[in-house]
Amino acid sequence: MKQHYEPVAMIDQDEDLKRALYLIECGLFSQFESGGYDILTSLKNPHDPWMTVADFRS
């Protein structure tokens, strides 16, 4: 799966995942801290060694 891992495509196909990432992006969980964008960048990176987005449903 690593050779064909496309987290952005997976995010686009999953409304629940898209909403969860939006909540991180809008700062809901980090109202007094910045850094949510680092998480988003990591999750959307096709070279994420843990392929985190692929595990969202499980």
PQR file of N, CA, C, O and H, with PARSE charges and radii, in Angstrom:
ATOM      1  N   MET A   1       0.815  -1.198   0.000 -0.4000 1.5000
ATOM      2  CA  MET A   1       0.000   0.000   0.000 -0.0000 2.0000
ATOM      3  C   MET A   1       0.858   1.260   0.000  0.5500 1.7000
ATOM      4  O   MET A   1       0.416   2.299  -0.491 -0.5500 1.4000
ATOM      5  N   LYS A   2       2.079   1.192   0.543 -0.4000 1.5000
ATOM      6  CA  LYS A   2       2.923   2.386   0.630 -0.0000 2.0000
ATOM      7  C   LYS A   2       3.180   3.022  -0.730  0.5500 1.7000
ATOM      8  O   LYS A   2       3.250   4.247  -0.838 -0.5500 1.4000
ATOM      9  H   LYS A   2       2.437   0.348   0.942  0.4000 1.0000
ATOM     10  N   GLN A   3       3.317   2.212  -1.756 -0.4000 1.5000
ATOM     11  CA  GLN A   3       3.623   2.751  -3.082 -0.0000 2.0000
ATOM     12  C   GLN A   3       2.456   3.552  -3.662  0.5500 1.7000
ATOM     13  O   GLN A   3       2.655   4.425  -4.507 -0.5500 1.4000
ATOM     14  H   GLN A   3       3.260   1.218  -1.669  0.4000 1.0000
ATOM     15  N   HIS A   4       1.244   3.251  -3.205 -0.4000 1.5000
ATOM     16  CA  HIS A   4       0.059   3.905  -3.770 -0.0000 2.0000
ATOM     17  C   HIS A   4      -0.721   4.678  -2.713  0.5500 1.7000
ATOM     18  O   HIS A   4      -1.917   4.918  -2.884 -0.5500 1.4000
ATOM     19  H   HIS A   4       1.083   2.542  -2.519  0.4000 1.0000
ATOM     20  N   TYR A   5      -0.076   5.065  -1.645 -0.4000 1.5000
ATOM     21  CA  TYR A   5      -0.739   5.760  -0.548 -0.0000 2.0000
ATOM     22  C   TYR A   5      -1.006   7.209  -0.927  0.5500 1.7000
ATOM     23  O   TYR A   5      -0.069   7.974  -1.155 -0.5500 1.4000
ATOM     24  H   TYR A   5       0.895   4.870  -1.506  0.4000 1.0000
ATOM     25  N   GLU A   6      -2.277   7.590  -0.994 -0.4000 1.5000
ATOM     26  CA  GLU A   6      -2.683   8.946  -1.348 -0.0000 2.0000
ATOM     27  C   GLU A   6      -3.662   9.465  -0.293  0.5500 1.7000
ATOM     28  O   GLU A   6      -4.875   9.373  -0.478 -0.5500 1.4000
ATOM     29  H   GLU A   6      -3.038   6.968  -0.808  0.4000 1.0000
ATOM     30  N   PRO A   7      -3.145  10.008   0.809 -0.5600 1.5000
ATOM     31  CA  PRO A   7      -4.030  10.430   1.895  0.2800 2.0000
ATOM     32  C   PRO A   7      -5.012  11.530   1.518  0.5500 1.7000
ATOM     33  O   PRO A   7      -6.131  11.546   2.030 -0.5500 1.4000
ATOM     34  N   VAL A   8      -4.635  12.435   0.653 -0.4000 1.5000
ATOM     35  CA  VAL A   8      -5.550  13.521   0.267 -0.0000 2.0000
ATOM     36  C   VAL A   8      -6.756  12.943  -0.478  0.5500 1.7000
ATOM     37  O   VAL A   8      -7.882  13.396  -0.272 -0.5500 1.4000
ATOM     38  H   VAL A   8      -3.726  12.423   0.237  0.4000 1.0000
ATOM     39  N   ALA A   9      -6.536  11.966  -1.325 -0.4000 1.5000
ATOM     40  CA  ALA A   9      -7.649  11.317  -2.036 -0.0000 2.0000
ATOM     41  C   ALA A   9      -8.550  10.584  -1.050  0.5500 1.7000
ATOM     42  O   ALA A   9      -9.773  10.604  -1.193 -0.5500 1.4000
ATOM     43  H   ALA A   9      -5.622  11.597  -1.492  0.4000 1.0000
ATOM     44  N   MET A  10      -7.955   9.939  -0.055 -0.4000 1.5000
ATOM     45  CA  MET A  10      -8.743   9.239   0.965 -0.0000 2.0000
ATOM     46  C   MET A  10      -9.583  10.224   1.774  0.5500 1.7000
ATOM     47  O   MET A  10     -10.741   9.954   2.092 -0.5500 1.4000
ATOM     48  H   MET A  10      -6.962   9.923   0.061  0.4000 1.0000
ATOM     49  N   ILE A  11      -8.992  11.358   2.098 -0.4000 1.5000
ATOM     50  CA  ILE A  11      -9.709  12.389   2.842 -0.0000 2.0000
ATOM     51  C   ILE A  11     -10.892  12.901   2.015  0.5500 1.7000
ATOM     52  O   ILE A  11     -11.991  13.070   2.544 -0.5500 1.4000
ATOM     53  H   ILE A  11      -8.051  11.578   1.840  0.4000 1.0000
ATOM     54  N   ASP A  12     -10.675  13.142   0.741 -0.4000 1.5000
ATOM     55  CA  ASP A  12     -11.728  13.649  -0.132 -0.0000 2.0000
ATOM     56  C   ASP A  12     -12.905  12.678  -0.258  0.5500 1.7000
ATOM     57  O   ASP A  12     -14.032  13.102  -0.514 -0.5500 1.4000
ATOM     58  H   ASP A  12      -9.783  13.004   0.312  0.4000 1.0000
ATOM     59  N   GLN A  13     -12.652  11.399  -0.083 -0.4000 1.5000
ATOM     60  CA  GLN A  13     -13.696  10.383  -0.245 -0.0000 2.0000
ATOM     61  C   GLN A  13     -14.426  10.059   1.058  0.5500 1.7000
ATOM     62  O   GLN A  13     -15.391   9.295   1.037 -0.5500 1.4000
ATOM     63  H   GLN A  13     -11.737  11.055   0.124  0.4000 1.0000
ATOM     64  N   ASP A  14     -14.004  10.603   2.163 -0.4000 1.5000
ATOM     65  CA  ASP A  14     -14.588  10.247   3.461 -0.0000 2.0000
ATOM     66  C   ASP A  14     -15.083  11.505   4.175  0.5500 1.7000
ATOM     67  O   ASP A  14     -14.283  12.277   4.704 -0.5500 1.4000
ATOM     68  H   ASP A  14     -13.221  11.224   2.181  0.4000 1.0000
ATOM     69  N   GLU A  15     -16.378  11.705   4.189 -0.4000 1.5000
ATOM     70  CA  GLU A  15     -16.957  12.925   4.768 -0.0000 2.0000
ATOM     71  C   GLU A  15     -16.652  13.052   6.260  0.5500 1.7000
ATOM     72  O   GLU A  15     -16.398  14.156   6.741 -0.5500 1.4000
ATOM     73  H   GLU A  15     -17.028  11.078   3.759  0.4000 1.0000
ATOM     74  N   ASP A  16     -16.671  11.944   6.998 -0.4000 1.5000
ATOM     75  CA  ASP A  16     -16.381  12.006   8.435 -0.0000 2.0000
ATOM     76  C   ASP A  16     -14.938  12.433   8.686  0.5500 1.7000
ATOM     77  O   ASP A  16     -14.668  13.271   9.547 -0.5500 1.4000
ATOM     78  H   ASP A  16     -16.877  11.047   6.607  0.4000 1.0000
ATOM     79  N   LEU A  17     -14.033  11.857   7.937 -0.4000 1.5000
ATOM     80  CA  LEU A  17     -12.619  12.210   8.068 -0.0000 2.0000
ATOM     81  C   LEU A  17     -12.402  13.667   7.680  0.5500 1.7000
ATOM     82  O   LEU A  17     -11.663  14.392   8.346 -0.5500 1.4000
ATOM     83  H   LEU A  17     -14.253  11.176   7.238  0.4000 1.0000
ATOM     84  N   LYS A  18     -13.043  14.085   6.612 -0.4000 1.5000
ATOM     85  CA  LYS A  18     -12.925  15.468   6.158 -0.0000 2.0000
ATOM     86  C   LYS A  18     -13.388  16.436   7.250  0.5500 1.7000
ATOM     87  O   LYS A  18     -12.753  17.462   7.495 -0.5500 1.4000
ATOM     88  H   LYS A  18     -13.643  13.496   6.071  0.4000 1.0000
ATOM     89  N   ARG A  19     -14.506  16.094   7.904 -0.4000 1.5000
ATOM     90  CA  ARG A  19     -15.025  16.939   8.984 -0.0000 2.0000
ATOM     91  C   ARG A  19     -14.090  16.951  10.189  0.5500 1.7000
ATOM     92  O   ARG A  19     -13.869  17.999  10.795 -0.5500 1.4000
ATOM     93  H   ARG A  19     -15.022  15.261   7.706  0.4000 1.0000
ATOM     94  N   ALA A  20     -13.541  15.790  10.537 -0.4000 1.5000
ATOM     95  CA  ALA A  20     -12.610  15.713  11.669 -0.0000 2.0000
ATOM     96  C   ALA A  20     -11.383  16.584  11.420  0.5500 1.7000
ATOM     97  O   ALA A  20     -10.938  17.299  12.318 -0.5500 1.4000
ATOM     98  H   ALA A  20     -13.720  14.938  10.044  0.4000 1.0000
ATOM     99  N   LEU A  21     -10.843  16.528  10.226 -0.4000 1.5000
ATOM    100  CA  LEU A  21      -9.670  17.337   9.906 -0.0000 2.0000
ATOM    101  C   LEU A  21     -10.026  18.826   9.859  0.5500 1.7000
ATOM    102  O   LEU A  21      -9.202  19.675  10.198 -0.5500 1.4000
ATOM    103  H   LEU A  21     -11.204  15.947   9.497  0.4000 1.0000
ATOM    104  N   TYR A  22     -11.241  19.135   9.442 -0.4000 1.5000
ATOM    105  CA  TYR A  22     -11.676  20.530   9.450 -0.0000 2.0000
ATOM    106  C   TYR A  22     -11.700  21.071  10.883  0.5500 1.7000
ATOM    107  O   TYR A  22     -11.309  22.213  11.123 -0.5500 1.4000
ATOM    108  H   TYR A  22     -11.911  18.445   9.166  0.4000 1.0000
ATOM    109  N   LEU A  23     -12.156  20.257  11.827 -0.4000 1.5000
ATOM    110  CA  LEU A  23     -12.203  20.694  13.220 -0.0000 2.0000
ATOM    111  C   LEU A  23     -10.803  20.975  13.768  0.5500 1.7000
ATOM    112  O   LEU A  23     -10.617  21.885  14.577 -0.5500 1.4000
ATOM    113  H   LEU A  23     -12.473  19.329  11.632  0.4000 1.0000
ATOM    114  N   ILE A  24      -9.831  20.195  13.326 -0.4000 1.5000
ATOM    115  CA  ILE A  24      -8.440  20.481  13.708 -0.0000 2.0000
ATOM    116  C   ILE A  24      -7.991  21.778  13.062  0.5500 1.7000
ATOM    117  O   ILE A  24      -7.386  22.630  13.713 -0.5500 1.4000
ATOM    118  H   ILE A  24      -9.982  19.457  12.669  0.4000 1.0000
ATOM    119  N   GLU A  25      -8.291  21.923  11.772 -0.4000 1.5000
ATOM    120  CA  GLU A  25      -7.861  23.109  11.019 -0.0000 2.0000
ATOM    121  C   GLU A  25      -8.464  24.399  11.579  0.5500 1.7000
ATOM    122  O   GLU A  25      -7.788  25.426  11.634 -0.5500 1.4000
ATOM    123  H   GLU A  25      -8.782  21.231  11.244  0.4000 1.0000
ATOM    124  N   CYS A  26      -9.716  24.349  11.989 -0.4000 1.5000
ATOM    125  CA  CYS A  26     -10.360  25.575  12.475 -0.0000 2.0000
ATOM    126  C   CYS A  26      -9.953  25.916  13.908  0.5500 1.7000
ATOM    127  O   CYS A  26     -10.331  26.970  14.420 -0.5500 1.4000
ATOM    128  H   CYS A  26     -10.265  23.515  11.945  0.4000 1.0000
ATOM    129  N   GLY A  27      -9.194  25.044  14.558 -0.4000 1.5000
ATOM    130  CA  GLY A  27      -8.665  25.348  15.882 -0.0000 2.0000
ATOM    131  C   GLY A  27      -9.551  24.949  17.047  0.5500 1.7000
ATOM    132  O   GLY A  27      -9.317  25.384  18.175 -0.5500 1.4000
ATOM    133  H   GLY A  27      -8.887  24.188  14.143  0.4000 1.0000
ATOM    134  N   LEU A  28     -10.558  24.133  16.800 -0.4000 1.5000
ATOM    135  CA  LEU A  28     -11.475  23.736  17.856 -0.0000 2.0000
ATOM    136  C   LEU A  28     -10.744  23.082  19.035  0.5500 1.7000
ATOM    137  O   LEU A  28     -11.107  23.308  20.189 -0.5500 1.4000
ATOM    138  H   LEU A  28     -10.748  23.779  15.884  0.4000 1.0000
ATOM    139  N   PHE A  29      -9.733  22.286  18.755 -0.4000 1.5000
ATOM    140  CA  PHE A  29      -9.044  21.547  19.805 -0.0000 2.0000
ATOM    141  C   PHE A  29      -7.814  22.275  20.346  0.5500 1.7000
ATOM    142  O   PHE A  29      -7.174  21.812  21.289 -0.5500 1.4000
ATOM    143  H   PHE A  29      -9.437  22.102  17.817  0.4000 1.0000
ATOM    144  N   SER A  30      -7.501  23.386  19.756 -0.4000 1.5000
ATOM    145  CA  SER A  30      -6.300  24.113  20.196 -0.0000 2.0000
ATOM    146  C   SER A  30      -6.571  25.613  20.204  0.5500 1.7000
ATOM    147  O   SER A  30      -5.857  26.380  19.558 -0.5500 1.4000
ATOM    148  H   SER A  30      -8.021  23.763  18.989  0.4000 1.0000
ATOM    149  N   GLN A  31      -7.580  26.022  20.917 -0.4000 1.5000
ATOM    150  CA  GLN A  31      -7.975  27.420  20.929 -0.0000 2.0000
ATOM    151  C   GLN A  31      -6.893  28.332  21.496  0.5500 1.7000
ATOM    152  O   GLN A  31      -6.809  29.501  21.120 -0.5500 1.4000
ATOM    153  H   GLN A  31      -8.160  25.399  21.441  0.4000 1.0000
ATOM    154  N   PHE A  32      -6.071  27.812  22.392 -0.4000 1.5000
ATOM    155  CA  PHE A  32      -5.059  28.637  23.042 -0.0000 2.0000
ATOM    156  C   PHE A  32      -3.643  28.293  22.596  0.5500 1.7000
ATOM    157  O   PHE A  32      -2.670  28.830  23.127 -0.5500 1.4000
ATOM    158  H   PHE A  32      -6.140  26.862  22.698  0.4000 1.0000
ATOM    159  N   GLU A  33      -3.534  27.404  21.628 -0.4000 1.5000
ATOM    160  CA  GLU A  33      -2.227  26.992  21.106 -0.0000 2.0000
ATOM    161  C   GLU A  33      -2.308  26.921  19.597  0.5500 1.7000
ATOM    162  O   GLU A  33      -3.374  26.693  19.025 -0.5500 1.4000
ATOM    163  H   GLU A  33      -4.325  26.968  21.197  0.4000 1.0000
ATOM    164  N   SER A  34      -1.177  27.118  18.967 -0.4000 1.5000
ATOM    165  CA  SER A  34      -1.117  26.903  17.523 -0.0000 2.0000
ATOM    166  C   SER A  34      -0.455  25.556  17.291  0.5500 1.7000
ATOM    167  O   SER A  34       0.066  24.957  18.231 -0.5500 1.4000
ATOM    168  H   SER A  34      -0.311  27.303  19.432  0.4000 1.0000
ATOM    169  N   GLY A  35      -0.465  25.078  16.085 -0.4000 1.5000
ATOM    170  CA  GLY A  35       0.218  23.829  15.784 -0.0000 2.0000
ATOM    171  C   GLY A  35      -0.644  22.807  15.076  0.5500 1.7000
ATOM    172  O   GLY A  35      -0.139  21.778  14.628 -0.5500 1.4000
ATOM    173  H   GLY A  35      -0.889  25.564  15.320  0.4000 1.0000
ATOM    174  N   GLY A  36      -1.929  23.068  14.966 -0.4000 1.5000
ATOM    175  CA  GLY A  36      -2.804  22.142  14.267 -0.0000 2.0000
ATOM    176  C   GLY A  36      -2.407  21.929  12.824  0.5500 1.7000
ATOM    177  O   GLY A  36      -2.634  20.860  12.257 -0.5500 1.4000
ATOM    178  H   GLY A  36      -2.340  23.904  15.329  0.4000 1.0000
ATOM    179  N   TYR A  37      -1.817  22.941  12.239 -0.4000 1.5000
ATOM    180  CA  TYR A  37      -1.416  22.823  10.841 -0.0000 2.0000
ATOM    181  C   TYR A  37      -0.268  21.847  10.665  0.5500 1.7000
ATOM    182  O   TYR A  37      -0.157  21.217   9.613 -0.5500 1.4000
ATOM    183  H   TYR A  37      -1.632  23.809  12.700  0.4000 1.0000
ATOM    184  N   ASP A  38       0.590  21.705  11.667 -0.4000 1.5000
ATOM    185  CA  ASP A  38       1.665  20.715  11.596 -0.0000 2.0000
ATOM    186  C   ASP A  38       1.076  19.315  11.512  0.5500 1.7000
ATOM    187  O   ASP A  38       1.557  18.474  10.753 -0.5500 1.4000
ATOM    188  H   ASP A  38       0.500  22.217  12.521  0.4000 1.0000
ATOM    189  N   ILE A  39       0.045  19.075  12.288 -0.4000 1.5000
ATOM    190  CA  ILE A  39      -0.618  17.773  12.273 -0.0000 2.0000
ATOM    191  C   ILE A  39      -1.247  17.528  10.907  0.5500 1.7000
ATOM    192  O   ILE A  39      -1.098  16.446  10.338 -0.5500 1.4000
ATOM    193  H   ILE A  39      -0.345  19.759  12.904  0.4000 1.0000
ATOM    194  N   LEU A  40      -1.938  18.515  10.387 -0.4000 1.5000
ATOM    195  CA  LEU A  40      -2.602  18.365   9.091 -0.0000 2.0000
ATOM    196  C   LEU A  40      -1.598  18.102   7.983  0.5500 1.7000
ATOM    197  O   LEU A  40      -1.827  17.256   7.119 -0.5500 1.4000
ATOM    198  H   LEU A  40      -2.059  19.393  10.849  0.4000 1.0000
ATOM    199  N   THR A  41      -0.502  18.815   8.006 -0.4000 1.5000
ATOM    200  CA  THR A  41       0.547  18.616   6.996 -0.0000 2.0000
ATOM    201  C   THR A  41       1.071  17.191   7.065  0.5500 1.7000
ATOM    202  O   THR A  41       1.272  16.543   6.038 -0.5500 1.4000
ATOM    203  H   THR A  41      -0.316  19.502   8.708  0.4000 1.0000
ATOM    204  N   SER A  42       1.288  16.716   8.268 -0.4000 1.5000
ATOM    205  CA  SER A  42       1.793  15.357   8.460 -0.0000 2.0000
ATOM    206  C   SER A  42       0.784  14.319   7.972  0.5500 1.7000
ATOM    207  O   SER A  42       1.154  13.356   7.301 -0.5500 1.4000
ATOM    208  H   SER A  42       1.125  17.243   9.102  0.4000 1.0000
ATOM    209  N   LEU A  43      -0.481  14.516   8.310 -0.4000 1.5000
ATOM    210  CA  LEU A  43      -1.507  13.555   7.901 -0.0000 2.0000
ATOM    211  C   LEU A  43      -1.692  13.506   6.392  0.5500 1.7000
ATOM    212  O   LEU A  43      -1.973  12.445   5.833 -0.5500 1.4000
ATOM    213  H   LEU A  43      -0.782  15.298   8.855  0.4000 1.0000
ATOM    214  N   LYS A  44      -1.539  14.642   5.733 -0.4000 1.5000
ATOM    215  CA  LYS A  44      -1.748  14.708   4.283 -0.0000 2.0000
ATOM    216  C   LYS A  44      -0.513  14.329   3.476  0.5500 1.7000
ATOM    217  O   LYS A  44      -0.571  14.244   2.250 -0.5500 1.4000
ATOM    218  H   LYS A  44      -1.311  15.504   6.187  0.4000 1.0000
ATOM    219  N   ASN A  45       0.589  14.105   4.152 -0.4000 1.5000
ATOM    220  CA  ASN A  45       1.842  13.771   3.486 -0.0000 2.0000
ATOM    221  C   ASN A  45       1.798  12.326   2.973  0.5500 1.7000
ATOM    222  O   ASN A  45       1.578  11.406   3.761 -0.5500 1.4000
ATOM    223  H   ASN A  45       0.636  14.174   5.149  0.4000 1.0000
ATOM    224  N   PRO A  46       2.002  12.112   1.676 -0.5600 1.5000
ATOM    225  CA  PRO A  46       1.979  10.745   1.143  0.2800 2.0000
ATOM    226  C   PRO A  46       3.153   9.893   1.633  0.5500 1.7000
ATOM    227  O   PRO A  46       3.188   8.687   1.388 -0.5500 1.4000
ATOM    228  N   HIS A  47       4.105  10.512   2.317 -0.4000 1.5000
ATOM    229  CA  HIS A  47       5.254   9.772   2.841 -0.0000 2.0000
ATOM    230  C   HIS A  47       5.126   9.513   4.341  0.5500 1.7000
ATOM    231  O   HIS A  47       6.109   9.165   4.996 -0.5500 1.4000
ATOM    232  H   HIS A  47       4.076  11.491   2.515  0.4000 1.0000
ATOM    233  N   ASP A  48       3.927   9.678   4.886 -0.4000 1.5000
ATOM    234  CA  ASP A  48       3.667   9.384   6.293 -0.0000 2.0000
ATOM    235  C   ASP A  48       3.979   7.906   6.531  0.5500 1.7000
ATOM    236  O   ASP A  48       3.291   7.042   5.989 -0.5500 1.4000
ATOM    237  H   ASP A  48       3.129   9.961   4.355  0.4000 1.0000
ATOM    238  N   PRO A  49       4.999   7.602   7.328 -0.5600 1.5000
ATOM    239  CA  PRO A  49       5.411   6.201   7.493  0.2800 2.0000
ATOM    240  C   PRO A  49       4.354   5.343   8.194  0.5500 1.7000
ATOM    241  O   PRO A  49       4.386   4.118   8.079 -0.5500 1.4000
ATOM    242  N   TRP A  50       3.422   5.963   8.914 -0.4000 1.5000
ATOM    243  CA  TRP A  50       2.389   5.209   9.623 -0.0000 2.0000
ATOM    244  C   TRP A  50       1.094   5.124   8.838  0.5500 1.7000
ATOM    245  O   TRP A  50       0.175   4.415   9.248 -0.5500 1.4000
ATOM    246  H   TRP A  50       3.396   6.959   9.007  0.4000 1.0000
ATOM    247  N   MET A  51       0.998   5.830   7.715 -0.4000 1.5000
ATOM    248  CA  MET A  51      -0.207   5.850   6.880 -0.0000 2.0000
ATOM    249  C   MET A  51      -1.446   6.042   7.752  0.5500 1.7000
ATOM    250  O   MET A  51      -2.397   5.264   7.678 -0.5500 1.4000
ATOM    251  H   MET A  51       1.744   6.405   7.381  0.4000 1.0000
ATOM    252  N   THR A  52      -1.423   7.062   8.556 -0.4000 1.5000
ATOM    253  CA  THR A  52      -2.439   7.327   9.571 -0.0000 2.0000
ATOM    254  C   THR A  52      -3.839   7.470   8.974  0.5500 1.7000
ATOM    255  O   THR A  52      -4.801   6.925   9.516 -0.5500 1.4000
ATOM    256  H   THR A  52      -0.650   7.694   8.616  0.4000 1.0000
ATOM    257  N   VAL A  53      -3.956   8.180   7.892 -0.4000 1.5000
ATOM    258  CA  VAL A  53      -5.271   8.413   7.289 -0.0000 2.0000
ATOM    259  C   VAL A  53      -5.924   7.097   6.875  0.5500 1.7000
ATOM    260  O   VAL A  53      -7.144   6.959   6.966 -0.5500 1.4000
ATOM    261  H   VAL A  53      -3.175   8.623   7.453  0.4000 1.0000
ATOM    262  N   ALA A  54      -5.145   6.152   6.431 -0.4000 1.5000
ATOM    263  CA  ALA A  54      -5.681   4.853   6.006 -0.0000 2.0000
ATOM    264  C   ALA A  54      -6.326   4.100   7.172  0.5500 1.7000
ATOM    265  O   ALA A  54      -7.185   3.245   6.954 -0.5500 1.4000
ATOM    266  H   ALA A  54      -4.155   6.264   6.357  0.4000 1.0000
ATOM    267  N   ASP A  55      -5.929   4.405   8.382 -0.4000 1.5000
ATOM    268  CA  ASP A  55      -6.461   3.728   9.566 -0.0000 2.0000
ATOM    269  C   ASP A  55      -7.658   4.437  10.181  0.5500 1.7000
ATOM    270  O   ASP A  55      -8.174   3.975  11.199 -0.5500 1.4000
ATOM    271  H   ASP A  55      -5.232   5.099   8.559  0.4000 1.0000
ATOM    272  N   PHE A  56      -8.112   5.522   9.613 -0.4000 1.5000
ATOM    273  CA  PHE A  56      -9.177   6.307  10.225 -0.0000 2.0000
ATOM    274  C   PHE A  56     -10.417   5.469  10.523  0.5500 1.7000
ATOM    275  O   PHE A  56     -10.930   5.513  11.641 -0.5500 1.4000
ATOM    276  H   PHE A  56      -7.693   5.897   8.786  0.4000 1.0000
ATOM    277  N   ARG A  57     -10.895   4.728   9.575 -0.4000 1.5000
ATOM    278  CA  ARG A  57     -12.129   3.953   9.750 -0.0000 2.0000
ATOM    279  C   ARG A  57     -11.972   2.861  10.803  0.5500 1.7000
ATOM    280  O   ARG A  57     -12.919   2.569  11.533 -0.5500 1.4000
ATOM    281  H   ARG A  57     -10.479   4.692   8.666  0.4000 1.0000
ATOM    282  N   SER A  58     -10.814   2.269  10.890 -0.4000 1.5000
ATOM    283  CA  SER A  58     -10.640   1.185  11.871 -0.0000 2.0000
ATOM    284  C   SER A  58     -10.417   1.774  13.251  0.5500 1.7000
ATOM    285  O   SER A  58     -10.249   1.032  14.219 -0.5500 1.4000
ATOM    286  H   SER A  58     -10.045   2.507  10.297  0.4000 1.0000
TER
END
